[in-house]
Amino acid sequence: MTYYTSTYQNKLGGIIQGQDMPIKKPVIILVHGIRDHALWQQEIRDALEKDGDFIVEATNYGRFDLLRFLLPISYFRRKAIAEILKQFKTVILNNPGADISVIAHSFGTYIVGHILKENFDLKFNRIILCGSILRYDFPFEQFQSRFTPKILNEVGTRDIWPAMAESVTWGYGSAGTFGFKRPLVYDRWHNKAAHGYFLSASFCRKFWIPFLRDGTIVPDSARPEKPHTLVQLINILRLKYLVPVFAALSVAATPYVEIPDPCPGLPGDIAWIDAGELTQGKFATRSAFVVEGRSAPPETVRRGDWIKLTESRRTMIVDYQKTGTQRAQDSPLSPGGDIDYTCKVLKAGDQFYVAFVDAGNSRSIANRMWLKIRATAPGS
């Protein structure tokens, strides 16, 4: 543990001068992109540790090739997200009480965005995105309590690859090329910057260390240059609509390969979902469901109601010494339960029977509503 001489306020309100008190170093997690062995992580690590006095943790989900990146199949993307989420939890577990910040590049921004969106129990300090392939309308406002605003988005005016990703396949955006231009995010523009422009020690020292220390944003290009004509054409043409033709030709010439079931052992009828965060008995953001059959606010949902989802939700399991149906029927609130999401997604518009409601009793995780739902009513 590092000790610093500091001035701080004690619990009684008095000021104590010059006392030695332990201060945990902030932790920075690095997440790489596709077709990348992430050698840049070592250069950034050295700069952050030597010049910024941070603890730095690299992460790795293997070399993610272009084919898996482009295929609009959630299995490959979910597998990478699950691997990085596991490493995030390891870092947090081994640095209790430390501020955790993230620097993500390219496909790593997609991973970090979805981890942030889907995991209510994770909290981050600063977040830096560069070469981002998130959409401009990624809903940061729905989970802004999970990070310190503003997120810093590095935009390269010559970075063609986010625009290309949005144009040729589904699920990606071009915030790394055109910016988010939304609340909670600061777009910092860099004229003539391409996809890998940001991944150097000199860039890190000038732009990232001040932001990670105290939120200082060092300006770069005050007047962004106009995107190259080719980038604009790629953004307009949406080449993804030619992909089905290419895919059909590829399938015809490729032997059949069975993709493993991404959700083995999950039951089809009963599941738990996290319905959302509550503030003084009301949902903090827009509700994920509406009550069917009676005019009632979603906060008053009760056992025996039918609900319709207004946005997709991933089901949850309790991962302790149980499997399959027995595990999913157990409560997320059980003692010793390690709550985790599954890869099974319930779509907006789906209807479910409510078998149990927990909304802030003494056993529950603070300020959340949990619903145990069924695809069919009991006895039907």
ZIWOHU-V433890 format. One record per residue. N is the residue number from 1. SS is DSSP state (H for helix, E for strand, C for the rest). D_CENTER is the distance of its C-alpha to the mean C-alpha in Angstrom with 1 decimal. Layout:
BEGIN
n:ss:d_center
N:SS:D_CENTER
N:SS:D_CENTER
END
This chain:
BEGIN
n:ss:d_center
1:C:30.2
2:C:30.9
3:E:33.2
4:E:33.7
5:E:36.6
6:E:35.3
7:E:36.3
8:E:34.5
9:E:35.3
10:C:36.3
11:C:35.8
12:C:39.2
13:C:38.4
14:C:40.6
15:E:39.8
16:E:40.1
17:E:40.9
18:E:40.3
19:E:38.9
20:E:37.0
21:E:33.6
22:E:30.7
23:C:27.7
24:C:24.6
25:C:23.4
26:C:19.8
27:E:17.5
28:E:15.6
29:E:13.3
30:E:13.7
31:E:11.7
32:C:14.1
33:C:14.5
34:C:16.8
35:C:20.5
36:C:20.2
37:C:21.5
38:C:19.7
39:C:23.1
40:H:21.9
41:H:19.9
42:H:23.3
43:H:24.6
44:H:21.7
45:H:22.0
46:H:25.7
47:H:25.4
48:H:22.9
49:H:25.0
50:H:28.4
51:H:28.0
52:C:25.2
53:C:25.9
54:C:22.3
55:E:21.3
56:E:19.2
57:E:17.4
58:E:16.8
59:C:14.6
60:C:15.7
61:C:15.0
62:C:18.4
63:C:19.8
64:C:17.9
65:C:20.8
66:H:21.2
67:H:22.3
68:H:19.3
69:H:17.1
70:H:19.4
71:C:20.1
72:C:18.3
73:C:18.1
74:H:14.9
75:H:16.3
76:H:15.8
77:H:12.2
78:H:11.4
79:H:13.6
80:H:11.8
81:H:8.4
82:H:10.7
83:H:12.6
84:H:10.1
85:H:8.9
86:H:12.7
87:H:13.3
88:H:11.0
89:H:13.0
90:H:16.1
91:H:15.8
92:H:15.3
93:H:18.2
94:C:20.4
95:C:19.9
96:C:20.5
97:C:20.6
98:C:19.4
99:C:17.0
100:E:13.9
101:E:12.7
102:E:10.8
103:E:12.3
104:E:10.8
105:E:13.2
106:C:13.5
107:H:11.6
108:H:9.6
109:H:8.1
110:H:7.1
111:H:5.7
112:H:3.9
113:H:3.1
114:H:2.9
115:H:2.6
116:H:3.0
117:H:4.7
118:H:6.3
119:C:7.5
120:C:10.1
121:C:11.8
122:C:9.6
123:C:10.8
124:C:10.6
125:C:13.5
126:C:13.4
127:E:10.7
128:E:12.5
129:E:11.7
130:E:14.7
131:C:15.7
132:C:12.6
133:C:12.6
134:C:10.4
135:C:12.9
136:C:14.7
137:C:14.1
138:C:10.3
139:C:10.6
140:H:9.5
141:H:12.8
142:H:11.9
143:H:10.0
144:H:11.6
145:H:13.0
146:H:10.0
147:C:10.7
148:C:14.0
149:C:14.8
150:C:15.3
151:E:12.5
152:E:14.7
153:E:14.6
154:E:17.4
155:E:19.3
156:E:21.9
157:C:24.7
158:C:25.8
159:C:22.4
160:C:23.2
161:H:20.4
162:H:17.5
163:H:20.4
164:H:21.6
165:H:18.4
166:H:18.3
167:H:22.0
168:H:22.5
169:C:19.9
170:C:17.6
171:C:13.9
172:C:13.5
173:C:14.5
174:C:16.6
175:H:15.2
176:H:16.3
177:H:19.8
178:H:20.4
179:C:17.9
180:C:15.9
181:C:19.0
182:C:17.5
183:C:17.4
184:C:14.9
185:E:14.6
186:E:17.5
187:E:18.4
188:E:20.7
189:E:22.9
190:E:24.7
191:C:27.7
192:C:28.5
193:C:25.3
194:C:24.1
195:C:21.0
196:C:21.7
197:C:23.5
198:C:21.0
199:C:21.1
200:C:24.3
201:H:25.6
202:H:27.5
203:H:24.5
204:H:22.6
205:H:25.6
206:H:26.3
207:H:23.0
208:H:20.2
209:H:22.3
210:H:23.6
211:H:20.2
212:H:18.8
213:H:22.1
214:H:22.5
215:C:20.5
216:C:23.4
217:C:22.6
218:C:25.3
219:C:26.2
220:C:26.9
221:C:28.1
222:C:29.3
223:C:30.2
224:C:27.9
225:C:29.9
226:C:30.0
227:C:27.9
228:C:30.1
229:H:31.9
230:H:30.4
231:H:26.8
232:H:27.9
233:H:29.6
234:H:26.6
235:H:24.6
236:H:27.4
237:H:28.6
238:C:25.4
239:H:26.6
240:H:24.4
241:H:27.3
242:H:29.4
243:H:27.0
244:H:28.5
245:H:31.9
246:H:30.8
247:H:29.0
248:H:32.1
249:H:34.3
250:H:32.1
251:H:32.1
252:H:35.8
253:C:36.3
254:C:33.9
255:C:34.8
256:C:32.9
257:C:30.0
258:C:28.6
259:C:24.8
260:C:24.2
261:C:23.0
262:C:19.3
263:C:20.1
264:C:23.4
265:C:25.3
266:C:23.4
267:C:25.9
268:C:26.3
269:C:27.7
270:E:26.1
271:E:22.5
272:E:20.6
273:E:17.8
274:E:16.1
275:E:17.7
276:E:16.2
277:E:16.9
278:E:20.6
279:E:22.5
280:C:26.2
281:C:26.2
282:E:24.4
283:E:20.9
284:C:19.0
285:C:17.5
286:C:18.8
287:C:19.6
288:C:18.0
289:E:21.6
290:E:25.3
291:E:28.3
292:E:30.7
293:C:34.5
294:C:34.9
295:C:34.1
296:C:31.9
297:C:28.8
298:H:25.8
299:H:26.0
300:H:29.4
301:C:28.3
302:C:30.5
303:C:31.4
304:C:33.1
305:C:31.3
306:E:29.8
307:E:26.5
308:E:24.9
309:E:21.1
310:C:20.2
311:C:16.7
312:C:15.2
313:E:14.4
314:E:13.7
315:E:16.5
316:E:16.7
317:E:19.1
318:E:20.7
319:C:20.9
320:C:24.3
321:C:27.5
322:C:27.3
323:C:26.4
324:H:26.4
325:H:27.8
326:H:28.9
327:H:25.4
328:H:23.7
329:H:26.6
330:C:26.3
331:C:24.7
332:C:21.3
333:C:23.5
334:C:25.9
335:C:26.9
336:C:25.2
337:C:22.5
338:C:19.2
339:E:16.9
340:E:14.4
341:E:13.0
342:E:15.0
343:E:14.4
344:E:16.9
345:E:15.9
346:E:18.3
347:C:18.8
348:C:19.6
349:C:23.4
350:C:23.8
351:E:26.3
352:E:26.5
353:E:29.0
354:E:28.0
355:E:29.4
356:E:28.2
357:E:26.5
358:E:25.3
359:E:24.6
360:C:25.1
361:C:28.0
362:C:28.8
363:C:27.0
364:C:23.6
365:C:20.5
366:C:21.1
367:C:20.6
368:E:19.0
369:E:20.7
370:E:20.6
371:E:22.5
372:E:24.3
373:E:25.0
374:E:27.4
375:C:27.9
376:C:31.6
377:C:33.7
378:C:35.5
379:C:38.7
380:C:38.0
END
